[in-house]
Amino acid sequence: MARGNGKEVVIEVRDVVVGFGDHIVLNRVDLDVYRGEILGFVGGSGAGKSVLMRTIIGLLPKRAGTIKVFGNDMSAASDRVRNSVERRWGVLFQQGALFSSLTVRENLQFSVREYLDLSPRLLDELAVAKLEMVGLDGSALEKYPSELSGGMTKRVALARALALDPEIVFLDEPTSGLDPIGAGDFDSLIATLQRTLGLTVFMVTHDLDSLHTVCDRIAVLADGKVIAAGTMATMLASPHPWLHAYFHGKRSRVGQAAEAGAPALSPD
């Protein structure tokens, strides 16, 4: 589905309500994600960023609203259609969520075995190819998750998310727990993969550097709703109190430049 801006909407969220008991986390959320973009999804701690992501991929139920992926209403879709759509996305969870009892090889081949009937040789070639895609090599294949560093865990989990050549990749806090150099390298990896594979990336994050360096657009969740969506320039120019505090605060690039006495960053 194309919007008035001519861009194809691959994820459409309308009036979505999600709650736990008496607590409403998402209250009539609207959001579009366009094909080929990296969308940074931000908000305060506990605002419901990961909740929306998990609701889109079907891990959490919604109380109201519609979620369409590739034009398919996921609540009304048949099992066949849902399985077809799910095969077209990959997910990187915040802590990697690798199966601790399986080797890297087995983790990478897990979803492939579910959907495809490949020979052992082709499965192994695929595992190596996906590892190389994220900057690792075959020497990691026989390691268990407990033997991996934090950065390697993220990369293996990303390789697993890419195992079925998805069109959409969901990333939940992909740089959390990484040092600044590792986080920067991971941002560069995401940008490279998006560009070379034509991925659409839905990235839940609180990393301001990621928002500046790799995101085409940013959507902001506050008070249970998406209060703004647009480029970094739009965020910097907004007078909204939360947006101003987040993007002009002491830990932002604008705030750091001000403390250092440098000219403020222009929203242009």
C-alpha positions as CSV (number, residue, x, y, z in Angstrom):
1,M,0.0,0.0,0.0
2,A,1.4,3.4,-1.0
3,R,0.8,6.6,1.0
4,G,0.4,10.1,-0.5
5,N,4.2,10.4,-0.2
6,G,4.5,7.6,-2.8
7,K,6.3,5.3,-0.4
8,E,5.1,1.7,0.1
9,V,3.8,0.9,3.6
10,V,4.9,-2.6,4.6
11,I,3.8,-2.3,8.3
12,E,0.6,-0.5,9.1
13,V,-0.6,-0.1,12.7
14,R,-3.9,1.5,13.4
15,D,-5.7,2.2,16.7
16,V,-3.8,-0.5,18.5
17,V,-4.5,-1.0,22.2
18,V,-2.4,-3.3,24.4
19,G,-2.7,-3.7,28.1
20,F,-1.8,-5.9,31.0
21,G,-4.6,-6.1,33.6
22,D,-5.9,-2.6,34.3
23,H,-2.7,-1.0,32.9
24,I,-3.0,0.2,29.3
25,V,0.5,0.4,27.7
26,L,-0.5,1.3,24.1
27,N,-3.5,3.5,23.6
28,R,-4.7,3.8,20.0
29,V,-1.3,3.7,18.5
30,D,-0.9,4.6,14.8
31,L,2.3,3.9,12.9
32,D,3.5,3.3,9.3
33,V,6.8,1.7,8.3
34,Y,7.9,2.2,4.8
35,R,9.7,-0.3,2.6
36,G,13.5,0.0,2.6
37,E,13.8,2.4,5.5
38,I,15.5,2.1,8.9
39,L,12.9,3.3,11.4
40,G,14.2,4.1,14.9
41,F,11.4,3.6,17.5
42,V,12.1,5.5,20.7
43,G,10.5,6.4,24.0
44,G,11.0,6.5,27.7
45,S,11.8,3.4,29.8
46,G,8.7,1.3,30.1
47,A,6.8,3.4,27.5
48,G,6.0,0.2,25.5
49,K,8.5,0.2,22.6
50,S,9.2,-3.5,22.8
51,V,5.6,-4.2,23.6
52,L,4.6,-2.8,20.2
53,M,7.3,-4.7,18.4
54,R,6.2,-8.0,20.1
55,T,2.6,-7.2,19.3
56,I,3.3,-6.7,15.6
57,I,5.1,-10.1,15.4
58,G,2.3,-11.8,17.3
59,L,4.0,-12.5,20.7
60,L,1.6,-10.3,22.6
61,P,-2.2,-9.9,22.0
62,K,-3.8,-6.6,21.3
63,R,-7.2,-5.5,22.7
64,A,-8.2,-3.4,19.7
65,G,-7.0,-2.1,16.4
66,T,-5.5,-3.6,13.3
67,I,-1.9,-4.5,12.3
68,K,-1.2,-5.2,8.6
69,V,2.1,-6.5,7.3
70,F,2.5,-6.5,3.5
71,G,-1.1,-5.6,3.3
72,N,-2.3,-8.7,5.3
73,D,-4.4,-8.1,8.4
74,M,-2.6,-10.3,10.8
75,S,-5.6,-10.9,13.1
76,A,-7.8,-12.1,10.2
77,A,-5.1,-14.0,8.3
78,S,-5.3,-17.7,7.9
79,D,-2.5,-19.9,9.3
80,R,-1.1,-20.3,5.8
81,V,-1.0,-16.6,5.2
82,R,0.4,-15.8,8.6
83,N,3.2,-18.4,8.2
84,S,4.0,-16.9,4.8
85,V,4.3,-13.4,6.2
86,E,6.3,-14.6,9.2
87,R,8.8,-16.2,6.9
88,R,9.4,-12.7,5.4
89,W,10.6,-11.2,8.7
90,G,13.5,-11.8,11.1
91,V,13.8,-10.8,14.7
92,L,16.8,-9.9,16.9
93,F,15.7,-9.8,20.5
94,Q,17.4,-7.6,23.1
95,Q,19.6,-10.2,24.7
96,G,20.0,-12.3,21.5
97,A,17.7,-15.0,22.7
98,L,19.9,-17.7,21.3
99,F,19.1,-21.3,22.4
100,S,21.6,-21.9,25.1
101,S,21.7,-25.7,24.6
102,L,22.4,-25.4,20.9
103,T,25.6,-24.5,19.1
104,V,25.9,-21.5,16.9
105,R,25.5,-23.8,13.9
106,E,22.3,-25.3,15.3
107,N,20.9,-21.9,16.2
108,L,21.4,-20.6,12.7
109,Q,19.9,-23.7,11.1
110,F,16.9,-23.9,13.5
111,S,14.4,-21.8,11.5
112,V,15.7,-23.0,8.2
113,R,15.0,-26.6,9.1
114,E,11.4,-25.6,9.9
115,Y,10.7,-24.1,6.5
116,L,13.1,-25.6,4.1
117,D,14.2,-29.2,3.2
118,L,18.0,-28.8,2.6
119,S,20.8,-31.3,2.7
120,P,23.2,-31.2,5.6
121,R,25.9,-29.7,3.3
122,L,23.6,-26.9,2.1
123,L,22.6,-26.2,5.7
124,D,26.2,-25.9,6.7
125,E,27.0,-23.6,3.8
126,L,24.1,-21.4,4.6
127,A,25.2,-21.1,8.3
128,V,28.7,-20.1,7.2
129,A,27.4,-17.6,4.7
130,K,25.1,-15.9,7.3
131,L,28.0,-15.7,9.8
132,E,30.2,-14.1,7.1
133,M,27.4,-11.6,6.4
134,V,27.6,-10.3,9.9
135,G,31.4,-10.3,10.1
136,L,32.1,-13.7,11.7
137,D,33.5,-16.9,10.2
138,G,33.1,-20.6,10.5
139,S,35.3,-20.9,13.6
140,A,32.3,-19.8,15.7
141,L,30.0,-22.7,14.4
142,E,30.7,-25.1,17.2
143,K,30.6,-22.6,20.1
144,Y,27.7,-22.4,22.5
145,P,26.1,-19.1,23.4
146,S,27.9,-19.1,26.8
147,E,31.2,-19.0,25.0
148,L,30.4,-15.9,23.0
149,S,31.2,-12.3,23.9
150,G,28.3,-9.8,24.0
151,G,29.2,-8.5,20.6
152,M,29.5,-12.0,19.1
153,T,26.1,-12.9,20.6
154,K,24.5,-9.9,18.9
155,R,26.1,-10.8,15.6
156,V,25.1,-14.5,15.7
157,A,21.5,-13.5,16.7
158,L,21.5,-11.1,13.7
159,A,22.8,-13.9,11.5
160,R,19.9,-16.1,12.7
161,A,17.4,-13.3,12.0
162,L,18.7,-13.2,8.4
163,A,18.7,-17.0,7.9
164,L,15.6,-17.0,5.7
165,D,16.5,-13.9,3.7
166,P,13.8,-11.7,5.3
167,E,12.4,-8.5,3.9
168,I,11.8,-6.9,7.3
169,V,14.1,-7.2,10.3
170,F,13.0,-6.3,13.8
171,L,15.8,-5.2,16.1
172,D,15.1,-4.8,19.9
173,E,17.8,-2.6,21.5
174,P,20.5,-4.0,19.2
175,T,23.4,-2.0,20.7
176,S,22.4,-2.4,24.4
177,G,25.3,-3.9,26.4
178,L,27.9,-3.0,23.8
179,D,30.8,-0.6,24.4
180,P,30.8,2.5,22.2
181,I,33.2,1.0,19.6
182,G,31.1,-2.2,19.4
183,A,27.9,-0.2,19.2
184,G,29.3,1.9,16.4
185,D,30.5,-1.2,14.5
186,F,27.0,-2.8,14.9
187,D,25.3,0.4,13.6
188,S,27.6,0.3,10.5
189,L,26.8,-3.4,10.0
190,I,23.0,-2.7,10.1
191,A,23.4,0.2,7.7
192,T,25.5,-1.9,5.3
193,L,23.0,-4.9,5.4
194,Q,20.1,-2.6,4.9
195,R,21.7,-1.0,1.9
196,T,23.0,-4.2,0.3
197,L,20.0,-6.4,1.0
198,G,17.3,-3.8,0.6
199,L,15.9,-4.5,4.1
200,T,13.2,-2.7,6.0
201,V,14.4,-2.3,9.6
202,F,12.2,-1.6,12.6
203,M,14.7,-0.8,15.3
204,V,13.6,-0.3,18.9
205,T,16.4,1.8,20.5
206,H,17.4,4.4,23.0
207,D,20.8,4.9,21.5
208,L,21.1,8.5,20.3
209,D,24.1,7.8,18.2
210,S,22.1,5.1,16.3
211,L,19.3,7.5,15.7
212,H,21.7,10.1,14.3
213,T,23.9,7.7,12.2
214,V,21.6,5.0,10.7
215,C,18.0,5.9,11.0
216,D,16.1,7.3,8.1
217,R,13.1,8.2,10.3
218,I,12.3,8.2,14.0
219,A,9.0,7.5,15.6
220,V,8.5,8.5,19.3
221,L,6.2,6.7,21.7
222,A,5.0,8.6,24.8
223,D,1.8,8.4,26.9
224,G,0.8,5.3,25.0
225,K,0.8,7.0,21.6
226,V,3.1,7.8,18.8
227,I,3.5,11.5,19.3
228,A,5.9,12.3,16.4
229,A,7.3,10.6,13.4
230,G,9.9,12.1,11.0
231,T,13.5,12.7,10.3
232,M,16.1,13.7,12.9
233,A,15.7,17.3,11.7
234,T,12.0,17.1,12.5
235,M,12.8,15.8,16.0
236,L,15.4,18.6,16.7
237,A,12.9,21.3,15.5
238,S,10.0,20.0,17.5
239,P,8.9,22.2,20.5
240,H,7.3,19.2,22.2
241,P,8.6,19.0,25.8
242,W,9.5,15.3,25.8
243,L,11.2,15.5,22.4
244,H,13.1,18.6,23.4
245,A,14.3,17.0,26.6
246,Y,15.3,13.8,24.7
247,F,17.0,15.3,21.7
248,H,18.5,18.4,23.3
249,G,19.4,17.0,26.7
250,K,22.8,16.8,28.3
251,R,23.6,13.3,26.8
252,S,22.4,14.3,23.3
253,R,24.7,15.6,20.6
254,V,23.1,19.0,20.9
255,G,23.6,19.1,24.7
256,Q,27.2,17.9,24.5
257,A,28.0,20.5,21.9
258,A,26.4,23.2,24.1
259,E,28.4,22.1,27.1
260,A,31.6,22.2,25.1
261,G,30.8,25.7,23.9
262,A,30.5,24.6,20.3
263,P,27.7,25.9,18.0
264,A,24.4,24.1,18.4
265,L,23.6,21.5,15.9
266,S,21.2,22.7,13.2
267,P,18.1,20.8,12.6
268,D,18.7,21.1,8.8
